[in-house]
Amino acid sequence: GKSPLGIDCSGLTSMAYLLNGIAIWRHSTIREGSPVHPIDREHLGPGDLLYFPGHTAMSLGDGDYVHATARAGGGRVVVNSLDPSSPRYRADLAEGITAMGSIV
């Protein structure tokens, strides 16, 4: 998941943090001992992480998030929204969030 051949969801989020000097674990859950701690949705801000079953994404703020996905026939990095009125809304992800986390 994080090579010149492509990047997966946890590779994208971990590399974004690593390029800013912060090492986080490549998991789709918050695990004990991780530098990421759980937060409530009302505290979600830019750079925070969203966790789904087998998937992770990074908040961009204002309900938008970036993630690497294989949906629609090809792996790519995309921006989606938690806002049901947005054209970038994906109900399958927005309704499947298992946790949100932050390092601050």
N, C-alpha and C positions, 0 to 999 in steps of 0.2 A: 503493500500500500503506500509507499512513498519513495518512488524511484523515477528515473527519466521515462519509464514505460507507463507511468500513471500514478495516481494518488487515490487513496480511499478516504472515507470520512474521518477516521481517527488519525490517519496520516496528515490530512489537511489541518485539522485542529491542533495536533501536536506540533507540526512544523510552524504554524502561525505563532504559537507561543514560543517555541525554541528560537525562532528568528528574532524574538524580542527578549531573549535571555532567560526564559522561564521553561523549565522542563516539566511537562505533565505526562501522565501515563496514557498509553494508547488503548483505551477501553471504551465500551459503550455503556458503562455504568460508573457510578462514583464508588470507589473502593476504599476501605479503611486504610489509612496511611497515605492516601493520595493528597497532593497539594490542593485539590479541588474539594470544596465543601458544599453541601446542599444549600440552596436558597429557594425562597418562595417566588412565584411568578411576578409579584409586584416589585421585586427587587432586581429583576432581570435587566441587565444593561449591556452596552456594547462590550464584546469580548467574553461575555459569560457563555457557558456551554449548555446546550440542550441535549438531553439523552432520550433515546427511543429504543425499542427492542432491537438490538443488533446494529444501532446506528447512532451517530453523534453529529452535532452541528454547532456553529458559533453564532451568537447573537450579533447583529449589526446595529441594534437599537430600533426603536419605533416598531417593534413586532417583526422586523425582517431578520432573516438568518441565512448564512451561507453554509453549504455542505457539498460533499462529493457524492454523486449518486449514479447508479447504473440504470435509472428509470428511463423509459422511452427509447430503448434500443442502443444506448451507448453511455459509457462512463463520462461524466463531465462534472464541472463545478458549477453550481447554480445558486441563485438567490430565491428563496421562497418567503412567505409571510405567515404569521399567526393570525392575521386579520382576515376574517371571512369575507370582507368586502373588497379585498385586494385581488387583482387578477393573478397574483403569484401565490395565492392561498392553496395549500394542499391539505385537505381534510384528513387524509390518512396519516399524515405526520402530526399535524396540529392536535388531533384528538388522541394520538398515541404517545404523547410525552410521558416518560416515566420519572424523570428528574430534571432539575436545572441546577447548575453549579457555578461557583465563582472561586477565584483564587484570592480575592480581597475580602 
